[in-house]
Amino acid sequence: MTLLFTPPGFSSTFKGGDIVHITNLEEIDDDLYAASEEVLVAGTITGDLVAAGDLVRTTGEIGGSANLFGRKAEHSGRVEGSLRCGAQYVQVDGYVAGSLLAAGAEVTVGNRAVIERDASCVGTDIELAGVIKGNVFSAGTTVRISGLVEGDVEVRAERIAILPSAVIKGSLIYKSEKEDALELMGDATVIGEITWDSGKDGAEVEDEDEESDFLSGAILLVSDLFAAFLFGIIMIRLFPRYAEESVNQLRKRASVSLAAGLLGLLIAVACAVVLVLALIGSLAGGILLSSGQILASAILLILSTLTIPIASFGAVTGSILLYSGKIVFGMLAGYVILRIVRKDIWTVSKTALFIGLLILGAVCAIPYYIGPLIAVLAALTGCGAIVLAIRKLSQEQRDLLKKVVVRGRCPTM
């Protein structure tokens, strides 16, 4: 997530102010990020467009994908990628070479719109009057279709109207509580099958779903077990002293380990929050820089640049320690059980690791929040034990180094 959302230097163009207007004579050979009361794009953007405002309107050409957010989003230009809109009112009248994803109170795909791939529309009042060459998924209170759909249509709504000019070349599946929610008007054409789904599955379907859920859960459990086992073997091979000391700390100081784990969790969460704020600050600094506010943008960019690596390191390190904590807890559980049979068992043997993780996975699968609670406590306690082990071994290394230095300075007797 850090690599995905960290801004790549200043390779993108940022626009801000009261109104952002890209005229039809302008061409931005880059990605454009714009935030304003009104964002009007009539020119050419060779990369992606991300725009937010009270009114966002695109009448030009977008070489990549377009992401429009605000109270009202209108598109009547050309997008070579996918179009994603989130607004109270969404109006699409242009060309989209990719897919369409639209969400809002009113979503309209006008009769001049052409969508080359799939269209997914969610809202209260949805109207599809254009040409959609892929499949359609629509969910809302009222859905009206009057255009051409070359693929299948799946609709979830209280009222569905297929108007006389509509042509659906694929199948039509509509989900509603009442079968008569669908209204075919006049010469509306549906070439494929029309299927009604009430949303109420029978007992046989429920049994199949339960069996499928059980099988999926079992596969995930086994996959997680082997992943943790392999990670534990890597820990033992690369850091045998730290792994053994972590198990010893967990066995002798369980309560202190839990407290250290809780403290580590709080630090990791704080680092994650700071990281998100730093990324937002970096984006805001770029927008302020483009609008001419040099001092404010410089402060934000400097703080963000300094904070992002530190916060990223803290968040990632905390996540690794929490995952490793579960493995350390499994090592201890397996060691305690094998200790009953063999007194000379090594604290961090592979057999103890596997048995402990197997038992821990079975316990964590207990329903009614008991299993997840045990999993969290195990991860926190093991994480704290790792922190205590690192602290103890580091202190021993410092003490040993001091002794070596002192002996080097003292004359030989």
C-alpha positions in Angstrom: 0.0 0.0 0.0 2.9 2.4 0.8 4.4 1.8 -2.7 1.1 2.3 -4.4 0.0 5.5 -2.8 3.4 7.3 -2.4 3.5 10.1 -5.0 6.2 9.4 -7.5 8.2 12.7 -7.1 6.6 15.5 -9.0 5.8 13.7 -12.3 2.1 14.5 -12.0 0.4 17.8 -12.5 -1.6 19.4 -9.7 -4.2 22.1 -10.1 -6.2 24.0 -7.5 -7.9 27.3 -6.8 -11.5 28.6 -7.2 -11.9 27.2 -10.8 -9.7 24.8 -12.7 -10.3 25.2 -16.4 -8.3 23.3 -19.0 -9.2 24.9 -22.3 -9.5 23.1 -25.6 -6.2 24.7 -26.6 -4.3 23.2 -23.7 -2.6 19.8 -23.6 -1.2 18.3 -20.4 1.3 15.5 -21.1 1.0 13.9 -17.8 -1.5 12.8 -15.1 -3.7 15.6 -13.8 -4.9 15.9 -10.2 -7.4 18.7 -9.8 -9.4 19.9 -6.8 -11.6 23.0 -7.0 -15.2 24.4 -6.8 -15.4 23.8 -10.5 -13.2 21.5 -12.6 -13.7 21.9 -16.4 -11.5 19.8 -18.7 -12.0 20.7 -22.4 -8.4 20.1 -23.5 -6.2 16.9 -23.7 -4.8 14.9 -20.8 -2.4 12.3 -22.0 -2.4 10.4 -18.7 -5.0 9.8 -16.0 -7.4 12.4 -14.6 -8.4 12.6 -10.9 -10.8 15.5 -10.3 -12.9 16.6 -7.3 -15.3 19.5 -7.0 -18.8 20.7 -6.8 -19.0 20.5 -10.6 -16.6 18.3 -12.6 -17.1 18.3 -16.3 -15.0 16.7 -19.0 -15.5 17.5 -22.7 -12.0 16.9 -23.9 -9.8 13.8 -24.4 -8.3 11.7 -21.6 -5.5 9.4 -22.7 -5.8 7.2 -19.5 -8.6 6.7 -17.0 -10.8 9.4 -15.5 -11.9 9.5 -11.9 -14.5 12.2 -11.2 -15.9 13.0 -7.7 -18.2 15.7 -6.5 -21.8 16.9 -6.3 -22.2 16.8 -10.1 -20.1 14.8 -12.6 -20.6 15.2 -16.3 -18.7 13.5 -19.1 -19.2 14.2 -22.8 -15.7 13.9 -24.1 -13.5 10.9 -24.8 -11.8 8.6 -22.3 -9.3 6.0 -23.6 -9.3 4.1 -20.3 -12.0 3.5 -17.7 -14.4 6.1 -16.3 -15.2 6.1 -12.6 -17.7 8.6 -11.2 -18.9 9.2 -7.6 -21.3 12.1 -7.3 -24.9 13.0 -6.4 -25.7 13.5 -10.1 -23.8 11.6 -12.8 -24.3 12.3 -16.5 -22.3 10.3 -19.1 -22.8 11.3 -22.7 -19.3 10.7 -24.1 -17.1 7.8 -25.3 -15.4 5.4 -22.8 -12.9 2.9 -24.3 -12.8 0.9 -21.0 -15.4 0.2 -18.3 -17.8 2.5 -16.5 -18.3 2.6 -12.8 -20.8 5.1 -11.6 -22.4 5.7 -8.2 -24.8 8.5 -7.2 -28.4 9.4 -6.4 -29.1 9.9 -10.1 -27.0 8.1 -12.7 -27.7 8.7 -16.4 -26.0 7.2 -19.4 -27.3 9.3 -22.2 -28.2 8.2 -25.8 -24.9 9.6 -27.1 -22.8 7.6 -24.7 -20.7 4.6 -25.9 -19.2 2.2 -23.4 -16.8 -0.3 -25.0 -16.7 -2.7 -22.1 -18.8 -3.3 -18.9 -20.9 -0.8 -17.1 -21.7 -0.9 -13.3 -24.1 1.7 -12.0 -25.4 2.0 -8.4 -27.8 4.7 -7.2 -31.4 5.6 -6.6 -32.6 6.6 -10.1 -30.6 5.0 -13.0 -31.2 5.5 -16.7 -29.2 3.6 -19.4 -29.9 5.0 -22.8 -26.6 4.7 -24.6 -24.6 1.9 -26.2 -22.9 -0.6 -23.8 -20.9 -3.3 -25.6 -20.2 -5.3 -22.5 -22.3 -6.6 -19.6 -24.4 -4.4 -17.3 -24.8 -4.5 -13.5 -27.2 -2.0 -12.0 -28.6 -1.7 -8.5 -31.0 1.0 -7.4 -34.6 1.9 -6.6 -35.6 2.5 -10.2 -33.7 1.3 -13.3 -34.7 2.3 -16.8 -33.1 0.8 -19.9 -33.7 2.3 -23.3 -30.4 1.8 -25.1 -28.4 -1.1 -26.6 -26.7 -3.6 -24.4 -24.6 -6.3 -26.3 -23.9 -8.4 -23.2 -25.9 -9.7 -20.3 -27.8 -7.5 -17.8 -28.2 -8.0 -14.1 -30.5 -5.6 -12.3 -31.4 -5.3 -8.6 -34.2 -2.8 -8.1 -37.8 -2.2 -6.9 -38.9 -1.1 -10.3 -37.3 -2.1 -13.6 -38.5 -0.6 -16.9 -37.3 -1.8 -20.3 -38.4 0.9 -22.7 -39.6 0.3 -26.3 -36.3 1.4 -27.9 -34.2 -1.0 -25.7 -32.3 -3.9 -27.2 -30.6 -6.4 -24.9 -28.7 -9.1 -26.9 -27.7 -11.1 -23.8 -29.8 -12.5 -21.0 -31.7 -10.4 -18.4 -31.5 -11.3 -14.7 -33.5 -9.2 -12.4 -33.6 -9.5 -8.6 -36.5 -8.1 -6.7 -39.0 -9.1 -4.1 -41.9 -9.1 -6.6 -41.8 -10.8 -9.9 -43.9 -8.1 -11.5 -41.2 -5.5 -10.8 -40.1 -5.9 -14.4 -42.0 -4.0 -17.0 -41.4 -4.7 -20.7 -42.8 -1.9 -22.7 -43.9 -1.9 -26.4 -41.2 -3.3 -28.8 -38.5 -3.8 -26.2 -36.2 -6.6 -27.3 -34.5 -9.1 -25.1 -32.8 -11.9 -27.1 -31.6 -14.0 -24.2 -33.5 -15.5 -21.3 -35.3 -13.4 -18.7 -34.9 -14.8 -15.2 -36.4 -13.6 -12.0 -34.5 -14.1 -8.7 -36.4 -13.4 -5.6 -33.3 -13.5 -3.4 -34.7 -16.3 -1.3 -32.7 -19.5 -1.6 -34.1 -22.9 -0.8 -32.8 -25.3 1.7 -30.8 -27.2 -0.9 -29.0 -24.0 -2.0 -28.3 -23.1 1.6 -26.7 -26.5 2.2 -24.5 -26.1 -0.9 -23.5 -22.6 0.3 -22.6 -23.9 3.7 -20.6 -26.8 2.2 -18.8 -24.3 -0.1 -18.1 -21.9 2.8 -16.8 -24.8 4.9 -14.5 -26.0 2.1 -13.2 -22.4 1.5 -12.6 -21.9 5.2 -10.7 -25.2 5.4 -8.5 -24.3 2.4 -7.7 -20.8 3.9 -6.9 -22.4 7.3 -4.5 -24.9 5.7 -2.9 -22.3 3.5 -2.4 -20.0 6.5 -0.9 -22.9 8.5 1.7 -23.8 5.9 2.5 -20.1 5.2 3.1 -19.5 9.0 5.2 -22.7 9.2 7.5 -21.7 6.3 7.9 -18.2 7.8 8.7 -19.8 11.2 11.4 -22.0 9.6 12.9 -18.9 8.0 12.9 -17.2 11.4 14.6 -20.2 13.1 17.3 -20.5 10.3 18.1 -16.8 10.1 17.7 -15.7 13.8 17.9 -18.8 16.0 19.1 -16.9 19.1 16.3 -14.4 18.8 13.7 -17.0 18.1 14.7 -19.1 21.1 14.9 -16.1 23.4 11.5 -14.9 22.3 10.0 -18.2 23.3 11.8 -18.1 26.7 10.5 -14.5 27.3 7.0 -15.6 26.4 7.2 -18.6 28.8 8.7 -16.7 31.7 7.2 -13.2 31.3 3.8 -13.7 29.6 2.1 -10.7 31.2 5.0 -8.3 30.4 5.0 -9.7 26.9 1.3 -8.9 26.5 1.9 -5.3 27.7 4.8 -4.8 25.4 2.7 -6.2 22.5 -0.1 -3.7 23.2 2.4 -0.9 23.3 3.8 -2.1 20.0 0.3 -2.2 18.4 -0.4 1.3 19.5 2.9 2.5 18.0 2.1 0.7 14.7 -1.4 2.1 14.5 0.0 5.6 15.2 2.6 5.2 12.4 -0.1 4.1 10.0 -2.2 7.2 10.8 0.8 9.4 10.5 1.6 7.8 7.1 -1.9 8.5 5.8 -1.7 12.1 7.0 1.7 12.5 5.4 0.5 11.2 2.0 -2.5 13.6 2.2 -0.1 16.4 3.1 2.1 15.5 0.1 -0.8 15.6 -2.2 -2.1 18.9 -0.7 1.4 20.4 -1.0 1.5 19.6 -4.7 -1.9 21.3 -5.2 -0.9 24.4 -3.2 2.4 24.6 -5.2 0.5 24.6 -8.5 -1.8 27.4 -7.2 1.1 29.6 -6.2 1.2 29.2 -2.4 4.9 28.5 -2.2 5.5 28.8 1.6 2.6 26.6 2.7 3.3 24.0 0.0 7.0 23.9 0.9 6.2 23.3 4.6 3.8 20.5 3.8 6.1 18.9 1.3 9.2 19.0 3.6 7.2 17.5 6.5 5.7 14.8 4.3 9.0 13.9 2.8 10.6 13.5 6.2 7.6 11.7 7.7 6.7 9.2 5.0 9.8 6.9 5.3 9.8 6.9 9.1 6.0 6.2 9.4 6.3 3.6 6.6 9.1 1.8 8.4 7.2 1.8 11.7 3.9 0.5 10.2 5.6 -2.2 8.2 7.8 -3.3 11.1 4.8 -3.4 13.4 2.8 -5.6 11.0 5.8 -8.0 10.6 6.2 -8.3 14.4 2.5 -9.0 14.9 2.5 -11.8 12.3 5.7 -13.2 13.8 4.1 -13.0 17.3 1.6 -15.7 16.3 4.4 -17.9 15.2 6.3 -17.5 18.4 3.2 -18.3 20.4 2.8 -21.5 18.3 6.4 -22.4 19.0 5.8 -22.2 22.7 2.5 -24.2 22.5 4.2 -27.0 20.6 7.2 -27.0 22.9 5.0 -27.4 26.0 3.1 -30.3 24.5 6.2 -32.2 23.2 8.0 -31.5 26.5 5.6 -34.0 28.1 6.9 -36.8 25.8 10.5 -35.7 25.3 12.5 -33.8 27.9 15.3 -33.0 25.6 13.2 -31.3 22.9 14.7 -28.1 21.5 12.7 -24.9 22.2 12.4 -23.9 18.6 12.3 -27.3 16.8 10.4 -27.6 13.5 8.2 -30.3 15.0 7.2 -28.1 17.9 6.5 -25.3 15.5 4.2 -27.3 13.3 2.3 -28.9 16.2 1.9 -25.6 17.9 0.7 -23.8 14.8 -1.8 -26.6 14.1 -3.2 -26.4 17.7 -3.3 -22.6 17.5 -5.1 -22.7 14.2 -7.7 -25.1 15.5 -8.3 -23.0 18.6 -8.6 -19.8 16.6 -11.3 -21.4 14.4 -13.7 -21.5 17.4 -16.8 -19.4 16.5 -18.6 -16.6 18.5 -15.6 -14.3 18.6 -13.7 -16.6 20.9 -11.3 -17.8 18.3 -10.5 -14.4 16.8 -9.9 -13.0 20.4 -7.5 -15.8 21.1 -5.7 -15.1 17.8 -5.3 -11.4 18.7 -4.1 -12.2 22.2 -1.6 -14.7 20.8 -0.2 -12.3 18.2 0.1 -9.5 20.7 1.8 -11.6 23.4 4.2 -13.1 20.9 5.0 -9.7 19.5 5.8 -8.4 22.9 8.0 -11.4 23.6 10.0 -10.6 20.4 10.5 -7.0 21.5 11.7 -8.2 24.9 14.1 -10.7 23.3 15.5 -8.1 21.0 16.0 -5.7 23.9 17.7 -8.3 26.1 20.1 -9.7 23.4 21.0 -6.1 22.3 21.8 -5.3 25.9 24.0 -8.4 26.2 25.8 -7.4 23.0 26.5 -3.9 24.3 27.7 -5.3 27.7 30.0 -7.7 25.8 31.4 -4.9 23.7 32.1 -2.7 26.7 34.0 -5.6 28.3 36.1 -6.1 25.2 36.9 -2.3 25.0 37.9 -2.3 28.7 40.1 -5.3 28.4 41.8 -3.8 25.3 42.7 -0.7 27.3 43.9 -2.5 30.4 47.5 -3.7 30.6 48.0 -7.5 30.5 48.8 -9.0 33.9 
